[in-house]
Amino acid sequence: MRVEVTDRDAIVVHPAGDIDYSSLDPLREALLDARVAGVKEIIVDLEQVSFLDSQGLAVILFAHQRQRSAGGRLVLRNLNEDAYRLLHVTNLSAVIDVDHGDSAPARGLATRQGA
């Protein structure tokens, strides 16, 4: 999992591989760390994610709700067709912001590598 810190109020989280029941902890921890740090905008870039199941989507939805209740936002970026279909079928595409672009919100990003 790679996390880009764009500034003190925004990060981009880059999970990779499968996001399912057996691999949720790194994503959950990265999203919780961002919230605890007071980050206002979290972008979850799913470009390197090959599979997203309902448990992974639940972690993202919970983080979205926490962000929104604190006046922030969570945005999903670069969903593959299956992930977008899951979002659409669950009607969460109307709830969670989806950005189909690939540009980061700020230039000159510092990168922190995580497990």
HELIX and SHEET records of a PDB file:
HELIX    1   1 TYR A   21  SER A   23  5                                   3    
HELIX    2   2 ASP A   25  VAL A   36  1                                  12    
HELIX    3   3 SER A   54  SER A   69  1                                  16    
HELIX    4   4 GLU A   81  VAL A   89  1                                   9    
HELIX    5   5 LEU A   92  ALA A   94  5                                   3    
SHEET    1   A 6 ASP A  97  ASP A  99  0                                        
SHEET    2   A 6 ARG A  73  ARG A  77  1                                        
SHEET    3   A 6 GLU A  41  ASP A  45  1                                        
SHEET    4   A 6 ALA A  10  HIS A  14  1                                        
SHEET    5   A 6 ARG A   2  ASP A   7 -1                                        
SHEET    6   A 6 ALA A 110  GLN A 113 -1                                        
SHEET    1   B 2 ALA A  16  ILE A  19  0                                        
SHEET    2   B 2 GLN A  48  LEU A  52  1                                        
END                                                                             
